[in-house]
Amino acid sequence: MEVQGRIKMIDETKTYGNNGFRKREVVVTTEEQYPQHILVEFIQDKCDLLNSYQVGQHVKVSINLRGREWVNPQGETKYFNSIQGWRIENLEGVVAEDNMPPVPPMEAFEPADDLNEDDHDDLPF
């Protein structure tokens, strides 16, 4: 699954427990009629993927939905969901998805030689 939008917030990496579990959160705001603010968590070595991103960038985040069950001390069962990111891509400056390559600027082309009007009869047919 994927979420696309603009980065609203990037939190710093936090470490939990004796094992050094690391987690970093980012909020991506979708760009649709009713924008959604989606909290995505990156864990362990994936935390470092966010180092080169800034608030305001347009991104695509590849995610997994995670769910878990927990039984509290009173014996009640609770369920929790989380959204875990595993890849993030910058969408700024990306060519439109019509599979056309970018066109070089005009300065990259050499000017054509001056053509004489009489040279048009050298066609092979």
C-alpha positions in Angstrom: 0.0 0.0 0.0 1.0 3.6 -0.5 0.2 7.0 0.9 1.0 10.2 -1.1 1.0 13.7 0.2 3.0 16.5 1.8 5.1 16.0 4.9 3.5 17.9 7.7 5.8 16.8 10.6 8.9 14.7 11.1 9.6 13.6 14.6 13.1 12.8 15.9 14.1 9.1 16.5 13.2 7.8 19.9 14.7 4.7 21.6 12.7 2.5 23.9 13.6 -0.3 26.3 16.9 -2.1 27.1 17.1 -3.6 23.6 17.3 -0.2 21.9 14.1 -0.4 19.9 14.0 2.7 17.7 10.9 4.5 16.2 10.5 7.7 14.2 7.1 9.1 13.2 6.1 11.3 10.2 2.8 12.8 9.4 1.8 12.9 5.7 -1.2 15.1 4.7 -3.0 13.8 1.6 -3.9 16.1 -1.2 -7.6 15.3 -1.9 -10.9 17.0 -1.4 -10.9 16.1 2.3 -7.2 15.9 3.3 -6.2 13.3 5.8 -3.2 13.6 8.3 -1.7 10.1 8.3 0.7 9.2 11.0 3.3 6.7 9.7 5.9 5.1 11.9 9.3 3.9 10.7 11.1 1.4 13.0 14.6 0.2 13.6 16.9 0.8 10.6 14.1 2.3 8.6 14.2 5.4 10.9 17.2 6.7 8.9 15.2 6.8 5.7 13.7 10.1 6.9 17.0 11.9 7.4 17.0 13.5 4.0 13.4 14.7 4.0 11.9 18.0 5.2 8.5 19.4 6.1 6.6 20.4 3.0 8.1 17.9 0.6 5.7 15.9 -1.7 6.3 12.2 -1.0 5.0 8.7 -1.6 5.4 6.4 1.4 5.1 2.6 1.0 3.3 1.2 4.1 2.2 -1.9 5.8 -0.9 -2.0 8.1 -0.2 -3.8 11.4 -2.6 -5.0 14.0 -2.1 -6.6 17.4 -4.1 -8.0 20.2 -3.3 -7.2 23.9 -5.0 -8.6 27.0 -4.9 -6.1 29.9 -4.4 -7.2 33.6 -8.2 -7.2 34.1 -8.5 -9.8 31.3 -10.0 -7.4 28.7 -8.8 -7.9 25.1 -7.8 -4.7 23.3 -6.8 -4.3 19.6 -4.4 -1.8 18.2 -3.5 -0.7 14.7 -0.4 1.0 13.3 0.9 2.1 10.0 4.5 1.2 9.4 6.5 2.8 6.6 9.3 0.8 4.8 10.1 3.1 1.9 9.7 6.8 1.1 10.2 8.5 -2.3 10.4 12.2 -3.2 7.8 13.1 -5.8 9.0 16.7 -6.4 10.4 17.2 -9.8 9.1 13.9 -11.1 8.1 13.7 -14.8 4.4 13.2 -15.5 3.4 9.6 -15.7 2.9 9.6 -19.5 6.2 7.7 -19.9 7.6 10.5 -22.0 11.3 11.3 -21.4 12.1 14.9 -20.6 13.0 17.2 -23.5 16.4 18.9 -23.4 16.5 22.7 -23.6 16.8 24.4 -27.0 20.5 25.2 -26.4 21.3 21.5 -26.5 20.5 21.3 -30.2 22.8 22.4 -33.0 21.3 24.8 -35.6 20.4 23.2 -38.9 22.6 24.0 -42.0 21.1 26.6 -44.3 19.1 24.6 -46.9 18.8 25.7 -50.5 15.3 25.5 -52.0 16.8 23.6 -55.0 18.1 20.7 -52.8 14.6 19.3 -52.3 14.8 17.0 -55.4 17.4 14.6 -54.0 14.8 12.3 -52.5 15.2 8.6 -53.3 11.6 8.3 -54.7 
